[in-house]
Amino acid sequence: MRTIIEAHVARPGLAVVEVAAPDDATAFAVQELLAAQCAIAAAERTVHEPGEPGVRLRLFLDLHPNDQDNPVSDGET
């Protein structure tokens, strides 16, 4: 998976979440559960690393998406 950059975790409420699951369906189901609770930048695909079990999915979430004082939550990043 790619490197996490500082902007992804620049303030309280931002998080990078990696999901490890046995298959795509399970990984995307977890993503849907998180999307129901907070704002996310959803992943469109999973990644399978050779030699590792299952698939991985990385998504970015914002627990405070209506924080108008922060450009990260306004989609200006």
N, CA, C and O atoms as CSV, one atom per row, in Angstrom:
chain,resi,resn,atom,element,x,y,z
A,1,MET,N,N,0.847,-1.170,0.000
A,1,MET,CA,C,0.000,0.000,0.000
A,1,MET,C,C,0.897,1.239,0.000
A,1,MET,O,O,2.044,1.200,0.446
A,2,ARG,N,N,0.347,2.323,-0.507
A,2,ARG,CA,C,1.144,3.543,-0.595
A,2,ARG,C,C,1.334,4.177,0.782
A,2,ARG,O,O,0.655,3.832,1.749
A,3,THR,N,N,2.268,5.103,0.837
A,3,THR,CA,C,2.629,5.775,2.073
A,3,THR,C,C,1.521,6.733,2.515
A,3,THR,O,O,0.858,7.356,1.687
A,4,ILE,N,N,1.334,6.838,3.811
A,4,ILE,CA,C,0.395,7.806,4.381
A,4,ILE,C,C,1.126,9.143,4.451
A,4,ILE,O,O,2.235,9.220,4.978
A,5,ILE,N,N,0.500,10.201,3.916
A,5,ILE,CA,C,1.129,11.520,3.957
A,5,ILE,C,C,0.530,12.343,5.096
A,5,ILE,O,O,-0.548,12.036,5.606
A,6,GLU,N,N,1.249,13.386,5.478
A,6,GLU,CA,C,0.842,14.187,6.636
A,6,GLU,C,C,-0.566,14.761,6.507
A,6,GLU,O,O,-1.285,14.833,7.504
A,7,ALA,N,N,-0.975,15.167,5.319
A,7,ALA,CA,C,-2.312,15.746,5.126
A,7,ALA,C,C,-3.423,14.767,5.485
A,7,ALA,O,O,-4.520,15.183,5.858
A,8,HIS,N,N,-3.149,13.471,5.376
A,8,HIS,CA,C,-4.160,12.463,5.695
A,8,HIS,C,C,-4.499,12.434,7.182
A,8,HIS,O,O,-5.584,11.998,7.567
A,9,VAL,N,N,-3.575,12.895,8.013
A,9,VAL,CA,C,-3.781,12.890,9.467
A,9,VAL,C,C,-3.401,14.247,10.061
A,9,VAL,O,O,-2.817,14.317,11.142
A,10,ALA,N,N,-3.734,15.316,9.350
A,10,ALA,CA,C,-3.287,16.665,9.701
A,10,ALA,C,C,-3.983,17.268,10.915
A,10,ALA,O,O,-3.490,18.243,11.482
A,11,ARG,N,N,-5.107,16.714,11.319
A,11,ARG,CA,C,-5.828,17.285,12.462
A,11,ARG,C,C,-6.659,16.196,13.127
A,11,ARG,O,O,-6.928,15.155,12.527
A,12,PRO,N,N,-7.065,16.441,14.375
A,12,PRO,CA,C,-7.927,15.476,15.051
A,12,PRO,C,C,-9.204,15.234,14.249
A,12,PRO,O,O,-9.806,16.172,13.726
A,13,GLY,N,N,-9.601,14.002,14.160
A,13,GLY,CA,C,-10.805,13.635,13.423
A,13,GLY,C,C,-10.520,12.999,12.078
A,13,GLY,O,O,-11.397,12.355,11.501
A,14,LEU,N,N,-9.298,13.169,11.563
A,14,LEU,CA,C,-8.928,12.520,10.307
A,14,LEU,C,C,-8.238,11.202,10.615
A,14,LEU,O,O,-7.496,11.098,11.593
A,15,ALA,N,N,-8.478,10.202,9.790
A,15,ALA,CA,C,-7.848,8.904,10.002
A,15,ALA,C,C,-7.692,8.174,8.681
A,15,ALA,O,O,-8.460,8.374,7.739
A,16,VAL,N,N,-6.689,7.332,8.637
A,16,VAL,CA,C,-6.488,6.417,7.523
A,16,VAL,C,C,-6.809,5.031,8.062
A,16,VAL,O,O,-6.265,4.613,9.084
A,17,VAL,N,N,-7.687,4.328,7.376
A,17,VAL,CA,C,-8.115,3.005,7.833
A,17,VAL,C,C,-7.747,1.982,6.771
A,17,VAL,O,O,-8.114,2.124,5.604
A,18,GLU,N,N,-7.023,0.956,7.180
A,18,GLU,CA,C,-6.737,-0.157,6.285
A,18,GLU,C,C,-7.534,-1.358,6.745
A,18,GLU,O,O,-7.515,-1.727,7.919
A,19,VAL,N,N,-8.227,-1.954,5.812
A,19,VAL,CA,C,-9.049,-3.124,6.092
A,19,VAL,C,C,-8.366,-4.330,5.466
A,19,VAL,O,O,-8.001,-4.298,4.291
A,20,ALA,N,N,-8.196,-5.373,6.229
A,20,ALA,CA,C,-7.729,-6.656,5.707
A,20,ALA,C,C,-8.918,-7.602,5.781
A,20,ALA,O,O,-9.537,-7.752,6.834
A,21,ALA,N,N,-9.231,-8.236,4.661
A,21,ALA,CA,C,-10.417,-9.095,4.603
A,21,ALA,C,C,-10.137,-10.288,3.694
A,21,ALA,O,O,-9.205,-10.255,2.889
A,22,PRO,N,N,-10.941,-11.338,3.822
A,22,PRO,CA,C,-10.711,-12.522,2.990
A,22,PRO,C,C,-11.074,-12.313,1.521
A,22,PRO,O,O,-10.571,-13.020,0.648
A,23,ASP,N,N,-11.963,-11.327,1.247
A,23,ASP,CA,C,-12.401,-11.119,-0.135
A,23,ASP,C,C,-12.896,-9.686,-0.320
A,23,ASP,O,O,-13.086,-8.948,0.647
A,24,ASP,N,N,-13.103,-9.309,-1.591
A,24,ASP,CA,C,-13.567,-7.957,-1.912
A,24,ASP,C,C,-14.902,-7.633,-1.248
A,24,ASP,O,O,-15.080,-6.540,-0.712
A,25,ALA,N,N,-15.830,-8.570,-1.281
A,25,ALA,CA,C,-17.166,-8.310,-0.742
A,25,ALA,C,C,-17.101,-7.924,0.736
A,25,ALA,O,O,-17.790,-7.001,1.170
A,26,THR,N,N,-16.283,-8.623,1.496
A,26,THR,CA,C,-16.154,-8.317,2.920
A,26,THR,C,C,-15.497,-6.959,3.128
A,26,THR,O,O,-15.944,-6.176,3.966
A,27,ALA,N,N,-14.447,-6.674,2.376
A,27,ALA,CA,C,-13.752,-5.391,2.500
A,27,ALA,C,C,-14.695,-4.228,2.190
A,27,ALA,O,O,-14.713,-3.232,2.913
A,28,PHE,N,N,-15.473,-4.354,1.121
A,28,PHE,CA,C,-16.392,-3.270,0.763
A,28,PHE,C,C,-17.567,-3.172,1.737
A,28,PHE,O,O,-18.116,-2.085,1.920
A,29,ALA,N,N,-17.960,-4.272,2.361
A,29,ALA,CA,C,-19.010,-4.220,3.383
A,29,ALA,C,C,-18.529,-3.430,4.597
A,29,ALA,O,O,-19.291,-2.656,5.175
A,30,VAL,N,N,-17.271,-3.620,4.983
A,30,VAL,CA,C,-16.710,-2.843,6.092
A,30,VAL,C,C,-16.672,-1.362,5.718
A,30,VAL,O,O,-16.994,-0.504,6.540
A,31,GLN,N,N,-16.281,-1.065,4.490
A,31,GLN,CA,C,-16.258,0.323,4.026
A,31,GLN,C,C,-17.653,0.951,4.108
A,31,GLN,O,O,-17.788,2.101,4.526
A,32,GLU,N,N,-18.677,0.215,3.717
A,32,GLU,CA,C,-20.051,0.721,3.793
A,32,GLU,C,C,-20.468,1.008,5.232
A,32,GLU,O,O,-21.145,2.001,5.499
A,33,LEU,N,N,-20.067,0.142,6.156
A,33,LEU,CA,C,-20.381,0.374,7.571
A,33,LEU,C,C,-19.756,1.677,8.063
A,33,LEU,O,O,-20.402,2.451,8.769
A,34,LEU,N,N,-18.504,1.916,7.694
A,34,LEU,CA,C,-17.839,3.152,8.102
A,34,LEU,C,C,-18.476,4.372,7.439
A,34,LEU,O,O,-18.606,5.421,8.071
A,35,ALA,N,N,-18.870,4.245,6.185
A,35,ALA,CA,C,-19.491,5.359,5.459
A,35,ALA,C,C,-20.818,5.768,6.089
A,35,ALA,O,O,-21.226,6.923,5.977
A,36,ALA,N,N,-21.486,4.840,6.744
A,36,ALA,CA,C,-22.754,5.154,7.401
A,36,ALA,C,C,-22.542,5.971,8.677
A,36,ALA,O,O,-23.482,6.584,9.183
A,37,GLN,N,N,-21.310,5.983,9.200
A,37,GLN,CA,C,-21.026,6.654,10.465
A,37,GLN,C,C,-20.275,7.969,10.326
A,37,GLN,O,O,-20.375,8.824,11.206
A,38,CYS,N,N,-19.526,8.151,9.246
A,38,CYS,CA,C,-18.716,9.357,9.083
A,38,CYS,C,C,-18.427,9.590,7.604
A,38,CYS,O,O,-18.733,8.746,6.761
A,39,ALA,N,N,-17.843,10.729,7.303
A,39,ALA,CA,C,-17.488,11.040,5.917
A,39,ALA,C,C,-16.236,10.254,5.545
A,39,ALA,O,O,-15.271,10.220,6.309
A,40,ILE,N,N,-16.251,9.628,4.379
A,40,ILE,CA,C,-15.077,8.882,3.943
A,40,ILE,C,C,-14.730,9.224,2.502
A,40,ILE,O,O,-15.580,9.638,1.714
A,41,ALA,N,N,-13.461,9.039,2.185
A,41,ALA,CA,C,-13.015,9.006,0.794
A,41,ALA,C,C,-12.897,7.520,0.494
A,41,ALA,O,O,-11.935,6.869,0.901
A,42,ALA,N,N,-13.861,7.001,-0.206
A,42,ALA,CA,C,-13.978,5.558,-0.401
A,42,ALA,C,C,-12.946,5.020,-1.382
A,42,ALA,O,O,-12.514,5.712,-2.304
A,43,ALA,N,N,-12.569,3.787,-1.164
A,43,ALA,CA,C,-11.693,3.072,-2.092
A,43,ALA,C,C,-12.546,2.469,-3.197
A,43,ALA,O,O,-13.681,2.053,-2.964
A,44,GLU,N,N,-11.997,2.426,-4.387
A,44,GLU,CA,C,-12.716,1.841,-5.515
A,44,GLU,C,C,-12.298,0.407,-5.793
A,44,GLU,O,O,-12.989,-0.326,-6.500
A,45,ARG,N,N,-11.160,0.013,-5.231
A,45,ARG,CA,C,-10.681,-1.348,-5.469
A,45,ARG,C,C,-9.876,-1.825,-4.267
A,45,ARG,O,O,-9.425,-1.034,-3.439
A,46,THR,N,N,-9.713,-3.116,-4.202
A,46,THR,CA,C,-8.874,-3.707,-3.169
A,46,THR,C,C,-7.517,-4.038,-3.784
A,46,THR,O,O,-7.336,-3.981,-5.000
A,47,VAL,N,N,-6.572,-4.383,-2.917
A,47,VAL,CA,C,-5.232,-4.767,-3.352
A,47,VAL,C,C,-4.923,-6.130,-2.758
A,47,VAL,O,O,-5.195,-6.385,-1.585
A,48,HIS,N,N,-4.353,-7.000,-3.573
A,48,HIS,CA,C,-3.871,-8.289,-3.067
A,48,HIS,C,C,-2.359,-8.292,-3.187
A,48,HIS,O,O,-1.816,-8.168,-4.284
A,49,GLU,N,N,-1.680,-8.434,-2.060
A,49,GLU,CA,C,-0.224,-8.517,-2.044
A,49,GLU,C,C,0.174,-9.977,-2.195
A,49,GLU,O,O,-0.264,-10.816,-1.408
A,50,PRO,N,N,0.997,-10.300,-3.194
A,50,PRO,CA,C,1.431,-11.686,-3.379
A,50,PRO,C,C,2.064,-12.243,-2.099
A,50,PRO,O,O,2.878,-11.583,-1.454
A,51,GLY,N,N,1.679,-13.444,-1.758
A,51,GLY,CA,C,2.205,-14.103,-0.572
A,51,GLY,C,C,1.472,-13.766,0.714
A,51,GLY,O,O,1.748,-14.363,1.755
A,52,GLU,N,N,0.535,-12.813,0.661
A,52,GLU,CA,C,-0.249,-12.460,1.844
A,52,GLU,C,C,-1.684,-12.926,1.654
A,52,GLU,O,O,-2.194,-12.914,0.534
A,53,PRO,N,N,-2.340,-13.338,2.734
A,53,PRO,CA,C,-3.723,-13.803,2.602
A,53,PRO,C,C,-4.698,-12.650,2.381
A,53,PRO,O,O,-4.465,-11.535,2.847
A,54,GLY,N,N,-5.769,-12.918,1.681
A,54,GLY,CA,C,-6.863,-11.962,1.532
A,54,GLY,C,C,-6.522,-10.734,0.714
A,54,GLY,O,O,-5.588,-10.730,-0.088
A,55,VAL,N,N,-7.307,-9.693,0.941
A,55,VAL,CA,C,-7.154,-8.424,0.229
A,55,VAL,C,C,-7.057,-7.286,1.234
A,55,VAL,O,O,-7.416,-7.440,2.401
A,56,ARG,N,N,-6.572,-6.152,0.767
A,56,ARG,CA,C,-6.471,-4.947,1.591
A,56,ARG,C,C,-7.245,-3.833,0.902
A,56,ARG,O,O,-7.355,-3.788,-0.323
A,57,LEU,N,N,-7.773,-2.944,1.716
A,57,LEU,CA,C,-8.498,-1.777,1.217
A,57,LEU,C,C,-8.136,-0.619,2.135
A,57,LEU,O,O,-8.176,-0.765,3.357
A,58,ARG,N,N,-7.784,0.527,1.568
A,58,ARG,CA,C,-7.457,1.701,2.381
A,58,ARG,C,C,-8.468,2.796,2.079
A,58,ARG,O,O,-8.763,3.092,0.921
A,59,LEU,N,N,-8.993,3.390,3.143
A,59,LEU,CA,C,-9.896,4.517,2.980
A,59,LEU,C,C,-9.533,5.591,3.988
A,59,LEU,O,O,-8.847,5.342,4.979
A,60,PHE,N,N,-10.010,6.778,3.706
A,60,PHE,CA,C,-9.704,7.936,4.529
A,60,PHE,C,C,-11.010,8.444,5.111
A,60,PHE,O,O,-12.001,8.601,4.398
A,61,LEU,N,N,-11.005,8.701,6.417
A,61,LEU,CA,C,-12.253,9.163,7.023
A,61,LEU,C,C,-12.069,10.458,7.783
A,61,LEU,O,O,-10.976,10.791,8.242
A,62,ASP,N,N,-13.167,11.173,7.902
A,62,ASP,CA,C,-13.218,12.454,8.599
A,62,ASP,C,C,-14.384,12.388,9.577
A,62,ASP,O,O,-15.546,12.328,9.174
A,63,LEU,N,N,-14.060,12.401,10.856
A,63,LEU,CA,C,-15.096,12.338,11.884
A,63,LEU,C,C,-15.829,13.660,12.055
A,63,LEU,O,O,-16.892,13.707,12.674
A,64,HIS,N,N,-15.264,14.739,11.507
A,64,HIS,CA,C,-15.840,16.081,11.646
A,64,HIS,C,C,-15.960,16.744,10.274
A,64,HIS,O,O,-15.302,17.758,10.040
A,65,PRO,N,N,-16.765,16.217,9.366
A,65,PRO,CA,C,-16.803,16.743,7.996
A,65,PRO,C,C,-17.399,18.139,7.860
A,65,PRO,O,O,-17.234,18.771,6.816
A,66,ASN,N,N,-18.074,18.631,8.867
A,66,ASN,CA,C,-18.697,19.952,8.773
A,66,ASN,C,C,-17.869,21.046,9.427
A,66,ASN,O,O,-18.370,22.143,9.675
A,67,ASP,N,N,-16.605,20.752,9.708
A,67,ASP,CA,C,-15.697,21.729,10.306
A,67,ASP,C,C,-15.284,22.728,9.229
A,67,ASP,O,O,-14.307,22.502,8.516
A,68,GLN,N,N,-16.016,23.823,9.107
A,68,GLN,CA,C,-15.803,24.810,8.044
A,68,GLN,C,C,-14.506,25.593,8.205
A,68,GLN,O,O,-14.070,26.249,7.259
A,69,ASP,N,N,-13.879,25.541,9.376
A,69,ASP,CA,C,-12.634,26.274,9.591
A,69,ASP,C,C,-11.416,25.524,9.089
A,69,ASP,O,O,-10.300,26.038,9.165
A,70,ASN,N,N,-11.608,24.324,8.581
A,70,ASN,CA,C,-10.478,23.518,8.155
A,70,ASN,C,C,-10.626,23.146,6.692
A,70,ASN,O,O,-11.611,22.500,6.333
A,71,PRO,N,N,-9.675,23.531,5.817
A,71,PRO,CA,C,-9.798,23.227,4.399
A,71,PRO,C,C,-9.789,21.740,4.080
A,71,PRO,O,O,-10.264,21.343,3.016
A,72,VAL,N,N,-9.262,20.906,4.972
A,72,VAL,CA,C,-9.257,19.469,4.708
A,72,VAL,C,C,-10.680,18.949,4.594
A,72,VAL,O,O,-10.964,18.124,3.725
A,73,SER,N,N,-11.579,19.414,5.451
A,73,SER,CA,C,-12.953,18.927,5.421
A,73,SER,C,C,-13.785,19.579,4.325
A,73,SER,O,O,-14.897,19.132,4.045
A,74,ASP,N,N,-13.259,20.633,3.701
A,74,ASP,CA,C,-13.964,21.287,2.607
A,74,ASP,C,C,-13.609,20.698,1.251
A,74,ASP,O,O,-14.098,21.171,0.225
A,75,GLY,N,N,-12.760,19.667,1.230
A,75,GLY,CA,C,-12.358,19.063,-0.021
A,75,GLY,C,C,-11.311,19.863,-0.769
A,75,GLY,O,O,-11.135,19.671,-1.972
A,76,GLU,N,N,-10.606,20.762,-0.082
A,76,GLU,CA,C,-9.604,21.595,-0.727
A,76,GLU,C,C,-8.209,21.029,-0.606
A,76,GLU,O,O,-7.246,21.739,-0.896
A,77,THR,N,N,-8.055,19.803,-0.197
A,77,THR,CA,C,-6.742,19.228,0.005
A,77,THR,C,C,-6.242,18.589,-1.254
A,77,THR,O,O,-5.137,18.046,-1.274
